[in-house]
Amino acid sequence: LGNCERITFGNISPGLQSGFCCDTGGGWSTSMIAHVSQLHAVPADWSDEAAVMVEPTACAVHGALAADVSEGDTVVVLGSGALGLLTIAALRRFGRKCTIIAVAKHPHQQELAREFGADHVIASDHISRPIRRITGSLAIGDGDIVRLTGGADHVIDCVGSESSIAEALTVVRPKGRITMVGMPGHVHIDLTGLWQREIAMSGAYAYGTETLPNGERRRTFDLAFELVAAADLGRLVSATYSLDRFEEAITHAANAGGRGAVRIAFDLRNEKERNRA
């Protein structure tokens, strides 16, 4: 709402991108309404699993390029769920040469983060010390407020939680940048460090047209199709469910990391036939 004139001034209810638009339907149904610009032809030889990964990959590509990482930067990617892993892959394929530090909680996430191009992979608990070591920084402050004398040039937050934003503010260097790719809600954050250390924070939402480091302009989805094919991202679909098993699917998705999964999807290939029966 506010970014799209067709929603702001038209008769389509808001929520088109967040999945709550009552007028269009969505991916949890056998049919939906979409603008022609939102439709993308999937190559005939692709698996459905690969096709499922295109849209989240487009979000990650947009976030990685919106961050506008400079040559030689040290970049921390907070979170190594599907969005974080795809962001690492996008940074490595389309971004400038940089050092990527991935923060990953579970062993399979850590392994995939390395495979997709992270130079360093650290556990999600107590991230300040290893980032301090990698960046050659010192810790300053006491109690609950600890900052680094240096830190990462850029932090890409693929979680969007209160704790992840606080961590980003802790490990980014003075005059560094934080890009929010994960969707935050209502959070209570001490922004003293952002003000005092002149940190820039911005959001990266959805997709559109991207500017590559060489100045070339390309549609986000075209880049996403390229990345899905190059990195074989269809394998990240860990499990599929029929719509009537939606409760199981949501539970699995909510606990994907702890269960060794990355992406959970609904399988609608036989849904219409099942409904007719």
C-alpha positions as CSV (number, residue, x, y, z in Angstrom):
1,L,0.0,0.0,0.0
2,G,1.5,3.3,-1.1
3,N,4.0,1.7,-3.5
4,C,1.5,0.7,-6.1
5,E,-0.9,3.2,-7.7
6,R,-3.3,0.4,-8.8
7,I,-3.8,-0.6,-5.2
8,T,-3.7,2.9,-3.7
9,F,-6.2,4.4,-6.3
10,G,-7.9,1.3,-7.7
11,N,-10.4,-1.2,-6.3
12,I,-8.0,-4.0,-5.3
13,S,-7.7,-4.5,-1.6
14,P,-4.2,-4.0,0.0
15,G,-2.1,-7.0,0.9
16,L,-1.1,-8.2,-2.5
17,Q,2.5,-8.7,-1.6
18,S,2.1,-9.8,2.0
19,G,-0.4,-12.6,1.0
20,F,-3.6,-11.1,2.6
21,C,-5.4,-9.6,-0.4
22,C,-9.0,-10.8,-0.3
23,D,-9.5,-10.0,-4.0
24,T,-6.8,-12.0,-5.8
25,G,-6.3,-15.3,-4.1
26,G,-2.8,-16.6,-3.7
27,G,-0.4,-19.6,-3.7
28,W,-2.6,-21.5,-1.3
29,S,-5.3,-22.0,-3.9
30,T,-5.6,-23.7,-7.3
31,S,-6.2,-20.4,-9.1
32,M,-5.5,-16.8,-8.5
33,I,-5.7,-13.3,-10.2
34,A,-2.5,-11.7,-11.3
35,H,-1.4,-8.9,-13.5
36,V,0.4,-10.0,-16.7
37,S,3.6,-8.4,-15.5
38,Q,3.6,-10.8,-12.6
39,L,3.6,-14.0,-14.8
40,H,6.9,-15.5,-15.8
41,A,7.3,-18.5,-18.1
42,V,9.1,-21.4,-16.5
43,P,11.4,-23.4,-18.8
44,A,9.8,-26.7,-19.9
45,D,12.6,-28.8,-18.6
46,W,12.5,-27.4,-15.0
47,S,11.1,-29.3,-12.1
48,D,8.2,-27.8,-10.1
49,E,10.6,-27.6,-7.1
50,A,12.9,-25.3,-9.0
51,A,10.0,-23.1,-10.1
52,V,8.9,-22.8,-6.5
53,M,12.2,-21.3,-5.6
54,V,12.1,-18.5,-8.2
55,E,10.0,-16.0,-6.2
56,P,11.9,-16.2,-2.9
57,T,15.1,-16.0,-4.9
58,A,13.9,-12.8,-6.5
59,C,13.4,-11.3,-3.0
60,A,16.9,-12.3,-2.1
61,V,18.5,-11.0,-5.3
62,H,16.7,-7.6,-4.7
63,G,18.0,-7.5,-1.2
64,A,21.5,-8.4,-2.1
65,L,21.7,-5.8,-4.8
66,A,19.8,-3.1,-2.8
67,A,22.6,-3.4,-0.2
68,D,25.0,-2.0,-2.8
69,V,28.0,-3.7,-1.3
70,S,31.3,-2.1,-2.2
71,E,34.4,-4.0,-3.5
72,G,36.3,-5.4,-0.5
73,D,33.5,-4.9,2.0
74,T,32.9,-7.3,4.9
75,V,29.3,-8.3,4.9
76,V,27.4,-10.1,7.7
77,V,24.3,-12.0,6.7
78,L,22.1,-12.6,9.7
79,G,20.0,-15.7,9.4
80,S,20.5,-18.7,7.2
81,G,17.0,-19.9,6.6
82,A,15.8,-19.9,3.0
83,L,16.0,-16.1,2.6
84,G,19.5,-15.8,4.2
85,L,20.9,-18.7,2.1
86,L,19.5,-17.2,-1.1
87,T,20.9,-13.8,-0.2
88,I,24.4,-15.3,0.2
89,A,24.1,-17.0,-3.2
90,A,22.9,-13.8,-4.8
91,L,25.7,-11.7,-3.2
92,R,28.3,-14.1,-4.5
93,R,26.9,-14.4,-8.0
94,F,25.7,-10.8,-8.7
95,G,27.5,-8.6,-6.2
96,R,31.0,-7.1,-6.0
97,K,33.8,-9.2,-4.5
98,C,33.4,-9.1,-0.7
99,T,34.0,-11.1,2.4
100,I,30.7,-12.8,3.5
101,I,30.2,-13.8,7.1
102,A,27.1,-16.0,7.5
103,V,25.3,-16.4,10.9
104,A,23.7,-19.8,10.9
105,K,22.1,-21.7,13.7
106,H,21.7,-25.3,12.4
107,P,24.4,-27.6,10.9
108,H,22.6,-28.0,7.6
109,Q,22.3,-24.2,7.3
110,Q,26.0,-23.8,8.1
111,E,26.9,-26.4,5.4
112,L,24.7,-24.7,2.8
113,A,26.0,-21.2,3.7
114,R,29.5,-22.4,2.9
115,E,28.4,-24.0,-0.3
116,F,26.7,-20.9,-1.5
117,G,29.8,-18.7,-1.0
118,A,30.2,-17.6,2.7
119,D,33.8,-17.1,3.6
120,H,33.1,-17.5,7.3
121,V,30.2,-19.3,9.0
122,I,29.5,-18.6,12.7
123,A,27.0,-20.0,15.1
124,S,24.0,-17.7,15.9
125,D,24.8,-17.5,19.7
126,H,27.3,-14.8,20.7
127,I,28.2,-13.5,17.3
128,S,30.1,-10.5,18.5
129,R,33.3,-12.3,19.4
130,P,33.9,-14.1,16.1
131,I,33.0,-11.0,14.1
132,R,35.3,-9.0,16.2
133,R,38.1,-11.4,15.5
134,I,37.4,-11.6,11.7
135,T,37.2,-7.8,11.4
136,G,40.1,-7.0,13.8
137,S,37.9,-5.0,16.1
138,L,37.8,-4.4,19.8
139,A,34.8,-4.6,22.1
140,I,33.7,-1.4,23.8
141,G,31.0,-0.8,26.4
142,D,29.8,-2.8,29.3
143,G,26.6,-4.5,30.6
144,D,24.0,-5.1,27.9
145,I,25.4,-2.4,25.5
146,V,28.5,-3.6,23.7
147,R,29.8,-2.2,20.4
148,L,32.8,-2.9,18.2
149,T,35.5,-0.3,17.5
150,G,35.3,-1.4,13.9
151,G,33.0,-4.2,12.7
152,A,31.3,-5.2,9.5
153,D,30.9,-2.7,6.7
154,H,27.5,-4.0,6.0
155,V,24.9,-6.2,7.8
156,I,22.0,-7.8,5.8
157,D,19.3,-8.8,8.3
158,C,17.4,-11.8,6.8
159,V,15.5,-12.4,10.1
160,G,13.8,-9.1,11.0
161,S,13.3,-9.8,14.7
162,E,14.0,-7.5,17.6
163,S,17.1,-9.5,18.6
164,S,18.5,-9.6,15.0
165,I,18.2,-5.8,14.6
166,A,19.9,-5.3,17.9
167,E,22.7,-7.7,16.8
168,A,23.1,-5.8,13.5
169,L,23.5,-2.6,15.4
170,T,26.1,-4.3,17.6
171,V,28.4,-5.7,14.9
172,V,28.2,-3.0,12.1
173,R,31.0,-0.5,12.0
174,P,30.6,3.3,12.6
175,K,29.1,4.8,9.4
176,G,28.3,1.3,8.2
177,R,25.0,0.1,6.7
178,I,22.2,-2.3,7.7
179,T,19.8,-3.6,5.1
180,M,16.6,-5.2,6.3
181,V,15.6,-8.1,4.0
182,G,13.6,-10.0,6.6
183,M,10.3,-8.5,7.4
184,P,10.2,-6.8,10.8
185,G,7.1,-6.3,12.9
186,H,6.6,-4.0,15.9
187,V,9.9,-4.0,17.8
188,H,11.4,-2.2,20.8
189,I,15.0,-1.3,19.9
190,D,17.5,1.0,21.5
191,L,18.6,3.1,18.5
192,T,21.3,5.1,20.4
193,G,24.0,3.3,18.5
194,L,22.5,4.0,15.1
195,W,22.4,7.7,15.9
196,Q,25.8,7.9,17.7
197,R,27.7,5.8,15.2
198,E,25.9,7.4,12.2
199,I,24.7,4.0,10.8
200,A,22.5,3.9,7.8
201,M,19.5,1.5,7.8
202,S,17.3,0.8,4.9
203,G,14.7,-1.8,3.8
204,A,14.6,-4.1,0.7
205,Y,11.1,-5.1,-0.3
206,A,10.0,-7.6,-3.0
207,Y,11.6,-7.1,-6.5
208,G,11.5,-5.1,-9.6
209,T,14.4,-4.0,-11.8
210,E,18.0,-4.2,-10.6
211,T,21.2,-2.3,-11.4
212,L,24.2,-4.7,-11.5
213,P,27.7,-3.6,-10.5
214,N,28.6,-3.1,-14.1
215,G,25.7,-0.7,-14.6
216,E,23.5,-3.2,-16.5
217,R,19.8,-3.1,-15.7
218,R,17.9,-6.3,-15.5
219,R,14.6,-7.5,-14.1
220,T,14.9,-9.2,-10.8
221,F,13.0,-12.3,-11.9
222,D,15.4,-12.8,-14.8
223,L,18.3,-12.8,-12.4
224,A,16.4,-15.1,-10.1
225,F,15.8,-17.7,-12.9
226,E,19.5,-17.5,-13.7
227,L,20.5,-18.1,-10.0
228,V,18.0,-21.0,-9.5
229,A,19.4,-22.8,-12.5
230,A,23.1,-22.1,-11.7
231,A,22.9,-23.1,-8.0
232,D,20.3,-25.9,-8.4
233,L,18.1,-24.3,-5.8
234,G,15.1,-26.6,-6.4
235,R,16.9,-29.0,-4.0
236,L,16.1,-26.6,-1.1
237,V,12.4,-27.6,-1.3
238,S,12.6,-30.1,1.6
239,A,9.0,-31.3,1.8
240,T,5.6,-30.7,0.1
241,Y,2.1,-31.1,1.4
242,S,-1.4,-31.2,0.0
243,L,-3.7,-28.3,1.0
244,D,-5.7,-30.5,3.3
245,R,-2.6,-31.0,5.4
246,F,-2.0,-27.3,5.9
247,E,-1.6,-27.5,9.6
248,E,1.2,-30.0,9.2
249,A,2.8,-27.9,6.5
250,I,2.7,-24.7,8.7
251,T,4.1,-26.5,11.7
252,H,6.9,-28.0,9.5
253,A,7.7,-24.6,8.0
254,A,7.7,-22.9,11.5
255,N,10.2,-25.4,12.7
256,A,12.1,-26.0,9.4
257,G,15.6,-25.2,10.7
258,G,15.4,-27.5,13.7
259,R,14.1,-30.3,11.5
260,G,16.8,-30.0,8.9
261,A,14.6,-28.4,6.3
262,V,14.9,-25.2,4.2
263,R,11.7,-24.6,2.2
264,I,8.3,-26.2,2.6
265,A,5.7,-25.9,-0.2
266,F,2.2,-27.0,-1.0
267,D,1.8,-29.5,-3.9
268,L,-1.2,-28.4,-5.9
269,R,-0.6,-30.7,-8.9
270,N,-3.5,-33.0,-8.1
271,E,-5.6,-30.6,-6.1
272,K,-8.3,-30.0,-8.7
273,E,-8.7,-33.7,-9.3
274,R,-8.9,-34.3,-5.6
275,N,-11.6,-31.7,-5.2
276,R,-13.7,-33.2,-8.0
277,A,-13.6,-36.5,-6.3
